[in-house]
């Protein structure tokens, strides 16, 4: 939950070659998070972008 009370249960996570994971952002819907992940993934980098729901394997 953010300061304004909005629930943002969907995360975009960036995983690098070493297995390190970083939260890129939080989103209200899975579709929104997937759009962001897809946009980031097209940059040709070696990072992997995944979408996860808070409370499902995330802290």
Predicted model as a PDB file, atoms N, CA, C, CB and O in Angstrom, pLDDT in the B-factor column:
MODEL        1                                                                  
ATOM      1  N   UNK A   1       0.846  -1.170   0.000  1.00 47.00           N  
ATOM      2  CA  UNK A   1       0.000   0.000   0.000  1.00 47.00           C  
ATOM      3  C   UNK A   1       0.890   1.231   0.000  1.00 47.00           C  
ATOM      4  CB  UNK A   1      -0.962  -0.001   1.214  1.00 47.00           C  
ATOM      5  O   UNK A   1       1.912   1.256   0.686  1.00 47.00           O  
ATOM      6  N   UNK A   2       0.519   2.242  -0.753  1.00 48.00           N  
ATOM      7  CA  UNK A   2       1.291   3.480  -0.796  1.00 48.00           C  
ATOM      8  C   UNK A   2       0.726   4.482   0.200  1.00 48.00           C  
ATOM      9  CB  UNK A   2       1.293   4.076  -2.217  1.00 48.00           C  
ATOM     10  O   UNK A   2      -0.286   4.221   0.850  1.00 48.00           O  
ATOM     11  N   UNK A   3       1.382   5.620   0.313  1.00 55.00           N  
ATOM     12  CA  UNK A   3       0.944   6.654   1.260  1.00 55.00           C  
ATOM     13  C   UNK A   3      -0.458   7.161   0.958  1.00 55.00           C  
ATOM     14  CB  UNK A   3       1.915   7.817   1.245  1.00 55.00           C  
ATOM     15  O   UNK A   3      -1.168   7.573   1.875  1.00 55.00           O  
ATOM     16  N   UNK A   4      -0.871   7.143  -0.301  1.00 59.00           N  
ATOM     17  CA  UNK A   4      -2.194   7.659  -0.642  1.00 59.00           C  
ATOM     18  C   UNK A   4      -3.280   6.589  -0.521  1.00 59.00           C  
ATOM     19  CB  UNK A   4      -2.181   8.221  -2.052  1.00 59.00           C  
ATOM     20  O   UNK A   4      -4.442   6.857  -0.826  1.00 59.00           O  
ATOM     21  N   UNK A   5      -2.918   5.381  -0.080  1.00 57.00           N  
ATOM     22  CA  UNK A   5      -3.901   4.332   0.149  1.00 57.00           C  
ATOM     23  C   UNK A   5      -4.131   3.403  -1.031  1.00 57.00           C  
ATOM     24  CB  UNK A   5      -5.180   4.944   0.525  1.00 57.00           C  
ATOM     25  O   UNK A   5      -4.894   2.444  -0.908  1.00 57.00           O  
ATOM     26  N   UNK A   6      -3.494   3.657  -2.174  1.00 68.00           N  
ATOM     27  CA  UNK A   6      -3.670   2.802  -3.346  1.00 68.00           C  
ATOM     28  C   UNK A   6      -2.944   1.468  -3.142  1.00 68.00           C  
ATOM     29  CB  UNK A   6      -3.149   3.512  -4.621  1.00 68.00           C  
ATOM     30  O   UNK A   6      -1.841   1.418  -2.597  1.00 68.00           O  
ATOM     31  N   UNK A   7      -3.581   0.414  -3.583  1.00 86.00           N  
ATOM     32  CA  UNK A   7      -2.978  -0.909  -3.487  1.00 86.00           C  
ATOM     33  C   UNK A   7      -2.257  -1.200  -4.798  1.00 86.00           C  
ATOM     34  CB  UNK A   7      -4.053  -2.004  -3.178  1.00 86.00           C  
ATOM     35  O   UNK A   7      -2.846  -1.121  -5.877  1.00 86.00           O  
ATOM     36  N   UNK A   8      -0.982  -1.536  -4.690  1.00 94.00           N  
ATOM     37  CA  UNK A   8      -0.163  -1.819  -5.868  1.00 94.00           C  
ATOM     38  C   UNK A   8       0.484  -3.197  -5.691  1.00 94.00           C  
ATOM     39  CB  UNK A   8       0.928  -0.705  -6.082  1.00 94.00           C  
ATOM     40  O   UNK A   8       1.656  -3.290  -5.323  1.00 94.00           O  
ATOM     41  N   UNK A   9      -0.274  -4.260  -5.950  1.00 95.00           N  
ATOM     42  CA  UNK A   9       0.216  -5.603  -5.643  1.00 95.00           C  
ATOM     43  C   UNK A   9       1.134  -6.237  -6.683  1.00 95.00           C  
ATOM     44  CB  UNK A   9      -0.930  -6.484  -5.445  1.00 95.00           C  
ATOM     45  O   UNK A   9       1.668  -7.318  -6.436  1.00 95.00           O  
ATOM     46  N   UNK A  10       1.334  -5.605  -7.831  1.00 97.00           N  
ATOM     47  CA  UNK A  10       2.129  -6.215  -8.897  1.00 97.00           C  
ATOM     48  C   UNK A  10       3.484  -5.531  -8.998  1.00 97.00           C  
ATOM     49  CB  UNK A  10       1.387  -6.137 -10.246  1.00 97.00           C  
ATOM     50  O   UNK A  10       3.565  -4.306  -9.080  1.00 97.00           O  
ATOM     51  N   UNK A  11       4.550  -6.329  -8.993  1.00 97.00           N  
ATOM     52  CA  UNK A  11       5.915  -5.826  -9.056  1.00 97.00           C  
ATOM     53  C   UNK A  11       6.550  -6.169 -10.392  1.00 97.00           C  
ATOM     54  CB  UNK A  11       6.752  -6.393  -7.910  1.00 97.00           C  
ATOM     55  O   UNK A  11       6.270  -7.215 -10.977  1.00 97.00           O  
ATOM     56  N   UNK A  12       7.410  -5.275 -10.866  1.00 97.00           N  
ATOM     57  CA  UNK A  12       8.319  -5.605 -11.956  1.00 97.00           C  
ATOM     58  C   UNK A  12       9.691  -5.737 -11.311  1.00 97.00           C  
ATOM     59  CB  UNK A  12       8.301  -4.506 -13.119  1.00 97.00           C  
ATOM     60  O   UNK A  12      10.169  -4.824 -10.637  1.00 97.00           O  
ATOM     61  N   UNK A  13      10.314  -6.887 -11.530  1.00 97.00           N  
ATOM     62  CA  UNK A  13      11.613  -7.206 -10.953  1.00 97.00           C  
ATOM     63  C   UNK A  13      12.628  -7.357 -12.079  1.00 97.00           C  
ATOM     64  CB  UNK A  13      11.542  -8.499 -10.091  1.00 97.00           C  
ATOM     65  O   UNK A  13      12.360  -8.008 -13.088  1.00 97.00           O  
ATOM     66  N   UNK A  14      13.796  -6.747 -11.894  1.00 94.00           N  
ATOM     67  CA  UNK A  14      14.898  -6.937 -12.852  1.00 94.00           C  
ATOM     68  C   UNK A  14      15.893  -7.904 -12.241  1.00 94.00           C  
ATOM     69  CB  UNK A  14      15.594  -5.572 -13.217  1.00 94.00           C  
ATOM     70  O   UNK A  14      16.324  -7.729 -11.101  1.00 94.00           O  
ATOM     71  N   UNK A  15      16.254  -8.919 -12.997  1.00 93.00           N  
ATOM     72  CA  UNK A  15      17.241  -9.895 -12.537  1.00 93.00           C  
ATOM     73  C   UNK A  15      18.433  -9.835 -13.480  1.00 93.00           C  
ATOM     74  CB  UNK A  15      16.637 -11.344 -12.479  1.00 93.00           C  
ATOM     75  O   UNK A  15      18.280  -9.943 -14.696  1.00 93.00           O  
ATOM     76  N   UNK A  16      19.640  -9.659 -12.900  1.00 88.00           N  
ATOM     77  CA  UNK A  16      20.825  -9.575 -13.746  1.00 88.00           C  
ATOM     78  C   UNK A  16      21.472 -10.948 -13.905  1.00 88.00           C  
ATOM     79  CB  UNK A  16      21.833  -8.576 -13.159  1.00 88.00           C  
ATOM     80  O   UNK A  16      20.982 -11.947 -13.378  1.00 88.00           O  
ATOM     81  N   UNK A  17      22.576 -10.979 -14.638  1.00 87.00           N  
ATOM     82  CA  UNK A  17      23.261 -12.240 -14.936  1.00 87.00           C  
ATOM     83  C   UNK A  17      23.739 -12.969 -13.687  1.00 87.00           C  
ATOM     84  CB  UNK A  17      24.436 -11.981 -15.840  1.00 87.00           C  
ATOM     85  O   UNK A  17      23.830 -14.197 -13.682  1.00 87.00           O  
ATOM     86  N   UNK A  18      24.042 -12.227 -12.636  1.00 91.00           N  
ATOM     87  CA  UNK A  18      24.525 -12.822 -11.386  1.00 91.00           C  
ATOM     88  C   UNK A  18      23.413 -13.310 -10.478  1.00 91.00           C  
ATOM     89  CB  UNK A  18      25.360 -11.829 -10.645  1.00 91.00           C  
ATOM     90  O   UNK A  18      23.684 -13.815  -9.388  1.00 91.00           O  
ATOM     91  N   UNK A  19      22.146 -13.167 -10.911  1.00 90.00           N  
ATOM     92  CA  UNK A  19      21.019 -13.600 -10.102  1.00 90.00           C  
ATOM     93  C   UNK A  19      20.527 -12.556  -9.117  1.00 90.00           C  
ATOM     94  CB  UNK A  19      21.387 -14.825  -9.366  1.00 90.00           C  
ATOM     95  O   UNK A  19      19.600 -12.817  -8.350  1.00 90.00           O  
ATOM     96  N   UNK A  20      21.139 -11.370  -9.129  1.00 95.00           N  
ATOM     97  CA  UNK A  20      20.691 -10.289  -8.250  1.00 95.00           C  
ATOM     98  C   UNK A  20      19.362  -9.759  -8.753  1.00 95.00           C  
ATOM     99  CB  UNK A  20      21.744  -9.150  -8.178  1.00 95.00           C  
ATOM    100  O   UNK A  20      19.161  -9.606  -9.958  1.00 95.00           O  
ATOM    101  N   UNK A  21      18.447  -9.477  -7.818  1.00 95.00           N  
ATOM    102  CA  UNK A  21      17.098  -9.026  -8.177  1.00 95.00           C  
ATOM    103  C   UNK A  21      16.837  -7.651  -7.580  1.00 95.00           C  
ATOM    104  CB  UNK A  21      16.029 -10.037  -7.690  1.00 95.00           C  
ATOM    105  O   UNK A  21      17.179  -7.375  -6.430  1.00 95.00           O  
ATOM    106  N   UNK A  22      16.215  -6.785  -8.400  1.00 96.00           N  
ATOM    107  CA  UNK A  22      15.916  -5.418  -7.987  1.00 96.00           C  
ATOM    108  C   UNK A  22      14.486  -5.068  -8.381  1.00 96.00           C  
ATOM    109  CB  UNK A  22      16.918  -4.417  -8.617  1.00 96.00           C  
ATOM    110  O   UNK A  22      14.050  -5.349  -9.497  1.00 96.00           O  
ATOM    111  N   UNK A  23      13.774  -4.458  -7.461  1.00 96.00           N  
ATOM    112  CA  UNK A  23      12.409  -4.029  -7.773  1.00 96.00           C  
ATOM    113  C   UNK A  23      12.478  -2.767  -8.625  1.00 96.00           C  
ATOM    114  CB  UNK A  23      11.579  -3.777  -6.468  1.00 96.00           C  
ATOM    115  O   UNK A  23      13.122  -1.787  -8.249  1.00 96.00           O  
ATOM    116  N   UNK A  24      11.816  -2.799  -9.767  1.00 95.00           N  
ATOM    117  CA  UNK A  24      11.787  -1.673 -10.697  1.00 95.00           C  
ATOM    118  C   UNK A  24      10.589  -0.782 -10.402  1.00 95.00           C  
ATOM    119  CB  UNK A  24      11.742  -2.169 -12.157  1.00 95.00           C  
ATOM    120  O   UNK A  24      10.696   0.443 -10.461  1.00 95.00           O  
ATOM    121  N   UNK A  25       9.439  -1.393 -10.082  1.00 97.00           N  
ATOM    122  CA  UNK A  25       8.240  -0.610  -9.816  1.00 97.00           C  
ATOM    123  C   UNK A  25       7.098  -1.469  -9.327  1.00 97.00           C  
ATOM    124  CB  UNK A  25       7.820   0.134 -11.051  1.00 97.00           C  
ATOM    125  O   UNK A  25       7.145  -2.698  -9.391  1.00 97.00           O  
ATOM    126  N   UNK A  26       6.067  -0.795  -8.833  1.00 97.00           N  
ATOM    127  CA  UNK A  26       4.845  -1.456  -8.349  1.00 97.00           C  
ATOM    128  C   UNK A  26       3.672  -0.917  -9.145  1.00 97.00           C  
ATOM    129  CB  UNK A  26       4.630  -1.224  -6.809  1.00 97.00           C  
ATOM    130  O   UNK A  26       3.617   0.267  -9.478  1.00 97.00           O  
ATOM    131  N   UNK A  27       2.714  -1.824  -9.451  1.00 97.00           N  
ATOM    132  CA  UNK A  27       1.605  -1.446 -10.317  1.00 97.00           C  
ATOM    133  C   UNK A  27       0.299  -2.023  -9.804  1.00 97.00           C  
ATOM    134  CB  UNK A  27       1.859  -1.911 -11.748  1.00 97.00           C  
ATOM    135  O   UNK A  27       0.286  -3.014  -9.073  1.00 97.00           O  
ATOM    136  N   UNK A  28      -0.789  -1.397 -10.191  1.00 96.00           N  
ATOM    137  CA  UNK A  28      -2.121  -1.784  -9.724  1.00 96.00           C  
ATOM    138  C   UNK A  28      -2.627  -3.060 -10.399  1.00 96.00           C  
ATOM    139  CB  UNK A  28      -3.105  -0.652  -9.969  1.00 96.00           C  
ATOM    140  O   UNK A  28      -3.335  -3.857  -9.783  1.00 96.00           O  
ATOM    141  N   UNK A  29      -2.260  -3.245 -11.662  1.00 97.00           N  
ATOM    142  CA  UNK A  29      -2.758  -4.414 -12.388  1.00 97.00           C  
ATOM    143  C   UNK A  29      -1.601  -5.196 -12.997  1.00 97.00           C  
ATOM    144  CB  UNK A  29      -3.751  -3.990 -13.487  1.00 97.00           C  
ATOM    145  O   UNK A  29      -0.527  -4.656 -13.260  1.00 97.00           O  
ATOM    146  N   UNK A  30      -1.851  -6.468 -13.209  1.00 97.00           N  
ATOM    147  CA  UNK A  30      -0.844  -7.321 -13.847  1.00 97.00           C  
ATOM    148  C   UNK A  30      -0.566  -6.841 -15.270  1.00 97.00           C  
ATOM    149  CB  UNK A  30      -1.308  -8.796 -13.859  1.00 97.00           C  
ATOM    150  O   UNK A  30       0.584  -6.820 -15.711  1.00 97.00           O  
ATOM    151  N   UNK A  31      -1.618  -6.459 -15.980  1.00 98.00           N  
ATOM    152  CA  UNK A  31      -1.456  -6.000 -17.361  1.00 98.00           C  
ATOM    153  C   UNK A  31      -0.529  -4.785 -17.434  1.00 98.00           C  
ATOM    154  CB  UNK A  31      -2.822  -5.657 -17.973  1.00 98.00           C  
ATOM    155  O   UNK A  31       0.325  -4.706 -18.317  1.00 98.00           O  
ATOM    156  N   UNK A  32      -0.695  -3.855 -16.523  1.00 97.00           N  
ATOM    157  CA  UNK A  32       0.154  -2.669 -16.491  1.00 97.00           C  
ATOM    158  C   UNK A  32       1.611  -3.053 -16.224  1.00 97.00           C  
ATOM    159  CB  UNK A  32      -0.344  -1.682 -15.419  1.00 97.00           C  
ATOM    160  O   UNK A  32       2.520  -2.556 -16.889  1.00 97.00           O  
ATOM    161  N   UNK A  33       1.825  -3.933 -15.255  1.00 98.00           N  
ATOM    162  CA  UNK A  33       3.178  -4.389 -14.926  1.00 98.00           C  
ATOM    163  C   UNK A  33       3.807  -5.122 -16.109  1.00 98.00           C  
ATOM    164  CB  UNK A  33       3.150  -5.306 -13.689  1.00 98.00           C  
ATOM    165  O   UNK A  33       4.992  -4.938 -16.388  1.00 98.00           O  
ATOM    166  N   UNK A  34       3.036  -5.941 -16.799  1.00 96.00           N  
ATOM    167  CA  UNK A  34       3.563  -6.672 -17.950  1.00 96.00           C  
ATOM    168  C   UNK A  34       3.929  -5.731 -19.097  1.00 96.00           C  
ATOM    169  CB  UNK A  34       2.544  -7.703 -18.428  1.00 96.00           C  
ATOM    170  O   UNK A  34       4.912  -5.967 -19.800  1.00 96.00           O  
ATOM    171  N   UNK A  35       3.148  -4.667 -19.291  1.00 96.00           N  
ATOM    172  CA  UNK A  35       3.478  -3.679 -20.329  1.00 96.00           C  
ATOM    173  C   UNK A  35       4.824  -3.024 -20.037  1.00 96.00           C  
ATOM    174  CB  UNK A  35       2.373  -2.602 -20.429  1.00 96.00           C  
ATOM    175  O   UNK A  35       5.652  -2.851 -20.931  1.00 96.00           O  
ATOM    176  N   UNK A  36       5.030  -2.662 -18.769  1.00 95.00           N  
ATOM    177  CA  UNK A  36       6.296  -2.038 -18.375  1.00 95.00           C  
ATOM    178  C   UNK A  36       7.447  -3.023 -18.566  1.00 95.00           C  
ATOM    179  CB  UNK A  36       6.237  -1.557 -16.903  1.00 95.00           C  
ATOM    180  O   UNK A  36       8.480  -2.658 -19.127  1.00 95.00           O  
ATOM    181  N   UNK A  37       7.286  -4.252 -18.114  1.00 93.00           N  
ATOM    182  CA  UNK A  37       8.333  -5.268 -18.250  1.00 93.00           C  
ATOM    183  C   UNK A  37       8.661  -5.514 -19.722  1.00 93.00           C  
ATOM    184  CB  UNK A  37       7.898  -6.585 -17.577  1.00 93.00           C  
ATOM    185  O   UNK A  37       9.831  -5.632 -20.086  1.00 93.00           O  
ATOM    186  N   UNK A  38       7.646  -5.590 -20.557  1.00 91.00           N  
ATOM    187  CA  UNK A  38       7.865  -5.813 -21.994  1.00 91.00           C  
ATOM    188  C   UNK A  38       8.626  -4.647 -22.621  1.00 91.00           C  
ATOM    189  CB  UNK A  38       6.520  -6.012 -22.720  1.00 91.00           C  
ATOM    190  O   UNK A  38       9.510  -4.853 -23.453  1.00 91.00           O  
ATOM    191  N   UNK A  39       8.283  -3.431 -22.221  1.00 90.00           N  
ATOM    192  CA  UNK A  39       8.950  -2.246 -22.758  1.00 90.00           C  
ATOM    193  C   UNK A  39      10.428  -2.223 -22.349  1.00 90.00           C  
ATOM    194  CB  UNK A  39       8.241  -0.965 -22.273  1.00 90.00           C  
ATOM    195  O   UNK A  39      11.295  -1.890 -23.156  1.00 90.00           O  
ATOM    196  N   UNK A  40      10.701  -2.575 -21.102  1.00 89.00           N  
ATOM    197  CA  UNK A  40      12.079  -2.590 -20.618  1.00 89.00           C  
ATOM    198  C   UNK A  40      12.885  -3.714 -21.262  1.00 89.00           C  
ATOM    199  CB  UNK A  40      12.104  -2.734 -19.099  1.00 89.00           C  
ATOM    200  O   UNK A  40      14.075  -3.556 -21.536  1.00 89.00           O  
ATOM    201  N   UNK A  41      12.242  -4.830 -21.498  1.00 83.00           N  
ATOM    202  CA  UNK A  41      12.920  -6.018 -22.035  1.00 83.00           C  
ATOM    203  C   UNK A  41      13.357  -5.828 -23.478  1.00 83.00           C  
ATOM    204  CB  UNK A  41      12.010  -7.228 -21.937  1.00 83.00           C  
ATOM    205  O   UNK A  41      14.241  -6.553 -23.936  1.00 83.00           O  
ATOM    206  N   UNK A  42      12.785  -4.900 -24.204  1.00 71.00           N  
ATOM    207  CA  UNK A  42      13.120  -4.706 -25.613  1.00 71.00           C  
ATOM    208  C   UNK A  42      14.382  -3.877 -25.809  1.00 71.00           C  
ATOM    209  CB  UNK A  42      11.969  -4.046 -26.327  1.00 71.00           C  
ATOM    210  O   UNK A  42      14.786  -3.639 -26.947  1.00 71.00           O  
ATOM    211  N   UNK A  43      14.998  -3.443 -24.752  1.00 60.00           N  
ATOM    212  CA  UNK A  43      16.192  -2.599 -24.871  1.00 60.00           C  
ATOM    213  C   UNK A  43      17.439  -3.393 -25.252  1.00 60.00           C  
ATOM    214  CB  UNK A  43      16.438  -1.870 -23.569  1.00 60.00           C  
ATOM    215  O   UNK A  43      18.494  -2.792 -25.453  1.00 60.00           O  
ATOM    216  N   UNK A  44      17.358  -4.711 -25.357  1.00 64.00           N  
ATOM    217  CA  UNK A  44      18.488  -5.522 -25.780  1.00 64.00           C  
ATOM    218  C   UNK A  44      19.510  -5.794 -24.690  1.00 64.00           C  
ATOM    219  CB  UNK A  44      19.159  -4.866 -26.913  1.00 64.00           C  
ATOM    220  O   UNK A  44      20.611  -6.259 -24.984  1.00 64.00           O  
ATOM    221  N   UNK A  45      19.174  -5.517 -23.458  1.00 68.00           N  
ATOM    222  CA  UNK A  45      20.107  -5.779 -22.365  1.00 68.00           C  
ATOM    223  C   UNK A  45      20.056  -7.251 -21.969  1.00 68.00           C  
ATOM    224  CB  UNK A  45      19.788  -4.884 -21.151  1.00 68.00           C  
ATOM    225  O   UNK A  45      19.193  -8.002 -22.422  1.00 68.00           O  
ATOM    226  N   UNK A  46      20.976  -7.637 -21.134  1.00 77.00           N  
ATOM    227  CA  UNK A  46      21.033  -9.021 -20.678  1.00 77.00           C  
ATOM    228  C   UNK A  46      20.227  -9.238 -19.396  1.00 77.00           C  
ATOM    229  CB  UNK A  46      22.477  -9.434 -20.456  1.00 77.00           C  
ATOM    230  O   UNK A  46      20.263 -10.322 -18.815  1.00 77.00           O  
ATOM    231  N   UNK A  47      19.515  -8.226 -18.965  1.00 83.00           N  
ATOM    232  CA  UNK A  47      18.680  -8.364 -17.781  1.00 83.00           C  
ATOM    233  C   UNK A  47      17.377  -9.062 -18.148  1.00 83.00           C  
ATOM    234  CB  UNK A  47      18.399  -6.988 -17.145  1.00 83.00           C  
ATOM    235  O   UNK A  47      16.903  -8.992 -19.282  1.00 83.00           O  
ATOM    236  N   UNK A  48      16.819  -9.733 -17.156  1.00 91.00           N  
ATOM    237  CA  UNK A  48      15.524 -10.390 -17.289  1.00 91.00           C  
ATOM    238  C   UNK A  48      14.534  -9.584 -16.456  1.00 91.00           C  
ATOM    239  CB  UNK A  48      15.581 -11.905 -16.829  1.00 91.00           C  
ATOM    240  O   UNK A  48      14.818  -9.249 -15.306  1.00 91.00           O  
ATOM    241  N   UNK A  49      13.385  -9.274 -17.026  1.00 93.00           N  
ATOM    242  CA  UNK A  49      12.338  -8.557 -16.303  1.00 93.00           C  
ATOM    243  C   UNK A  49      11.163  -9.494 -16.091  1.00 93.00           C  
ATOM    244  CB  UNK A  49      11.895  -7.278 -17.069  1.00 93.00           C  
ATOM    245  O   UNK A  49      10.646 -10.079 -17.043  1.00 93.00           O  
ATOM    246  N   UNK A  50      10.743  -9.635 -14.838  1.00 94.00           N  
ATOM    247  CA  UNK A  50       9.637 -10.522 -14.512  1.00 94.00           C  
ATOM    248  C   UNK A  50       8.583  -9.765 -13.724  1.00 94.00           C  
ATOM    249  CB  UNK A  50      10.130 -11.742 -13.720  1.00 94.00           C  
ATOM    250  O   UNK A  50       8.872  -8.754 -13.084  1.00 94.00           O  
ATOM    251  N   UNK A  51       7.355 -10.270 -13.780  1.00 97.00           N  
ATOM    252  CA  UNK A  51       6.239  -9.686 -13.044  1.00 97.00           C  
ATOM    253  C   UNK A  51       5.859 -10.673 -11.944  1.00 97.00           C  
ATOM    254  CB  UNK A  51       5.013  -9.373 -13.991  1.00 97.00           C  
ATOM    255  O   UNK A  51       5.689 -11.866 -12.195  1.00 97.00           O  
ATOM    256  N   UNK A  52       5.728 -10.159 -10.728  1.00 96.00           N  
ATOM    257  CA  UNK A  52       5.338 -10.987  -9.585  1.00 96.00           C  
ATOM    258  C   UNK A  52       4.296 -10.249  -8.767  1.00 96.00           C  
ATOM    259  CB  UNK A  52       6.565 -11.348  -8.707  1.00 96.00           C  
ATOM    260  O   UNK A  52       4.258  -9.019  -8.741  1.00 96.00           O  
ATOM    261  N   UNK A  53       3.459 -11.016  -8.106  1.00 96.00           N  
ATOM    262  CA  UNK A  53       2.451 -10.435  -7.215  1.00 96.00           C  
ATOM    263  C   UNK A  53       2.995 -10.419  -5.801  1.00 96.00           C  
ATOM    264  CB  UNK A  53       1.114 -11.225  -7.279  1.00 96.00           C  
ATOM    265  O   UNK A  53       3.584 -11.401  -5.349  1.00 96.00           O  
ATOM    266  N   UNK A  54       2.801  -9.298  -5.093  1.00 91.00           N  
ATOM    267  CA  UNK A  54       3.234  -9.196  -3.707  1.00 91.00           C  
ATOM    268  C   UNK A  54       2.575 -10.295  -2.898  1.00 91.00           C  
ATOM    269  CB  UNK A  54       2.900  -7.807  -3.118  1.00 91.00           C  
ATOM    270  O   UNK A  54       1.380 -10.554  -3.040  1.00 91.00           O  
ATOM    271  N   UNK A  55       3.362 -10.941  -2.047  1.00 80.00           N  
ATOM    272  CA  UNK A  55       2.835 -12.015  -1.210  1.00 80.00           C  
ATOM    273  C   UNK A  55       2.919 -13.380  -1.863  1.00 80.00           C  
ATOM    274  CB  UNK A  55       1.414 -11.727  -0.853  1.00 80.00           C  
ATOM    275  O   UNK A  55       2.541 -14.387  -1.264  1.00 80.00           O  
ATOM    276  N   UNK A  56       3.408 -13.417  -3.077  1.00 61.00           N  
ATOM    277  CA  UNK A  56       3.589 -14.681  -3.808  1.00 61.00           C  
ATOM    278  C   UNK A  56       5.056 -14.859  -4.128  1.00 61.00           C  
ATOM    279  CB  UNK A  56       2.738 -14.713  -5.112  1.00 61.00           C  
ATOM    280  O   UNK A  56       5.472 -14.711  -5.277  1.00 61.00           O  
ATOM    281  N   UNK A  57       5.844 -15.177  -3.109  1.00 54.00           N  
ATOM    282  CA  UNK A  57       7.283 -15.393  -3.325  1.00 54.00           C  
ATOM    283  C   UNK A  57       8.105 -14.126  -3.276  1.00 54.00           C  
ATOM    284  CB  UNK A  57       7.502 -16.057  -4.640  1.00 54.00           C  
ATOM    285  O   UNK A  57       9.291 -14.151  -3.607  1.00 54.00           O  
ATOM    286  N   UNK A  58       7.497 -12.997  -2.865  1.00 46.00           N  
ATOM    287  CA  UNK A  58       8.227 -11.747  -2.756  1.00 46.00           C  
ATOM    288  C   UNK A  58       8.142 -11.240  -1.329  1.00 46.00           C  
ATOM    289  CB  UNK A  58       7.680 -10.699  -3.743  1.00 46.00           C  
ATOM    290  O   UNK A  58       7.258 -11.632  -0.567  1.00 46.00           O  
ATOM    291  N   UNK A  59       9.069 -10.365  -0.977  1.00 44.00           N  
ATOM    292  CA  UNK A  59       9.068  -9.785   0.363  1.00 44.00           C  
ATOM    293  C   UNK A  59       8.458  -8.418   0.362  1.00 44.00           C  
ATOM    294  CB  UNK A  59      10.465  -9.719   0.921  1.00 44.00           C  
ATOM    295  O   UNK A  59       8.374  -7.778   1.410  1.00 44.00           O  
TER     296      UNK A  59                                                      
ENDMDL                                                                          
END                                                                             
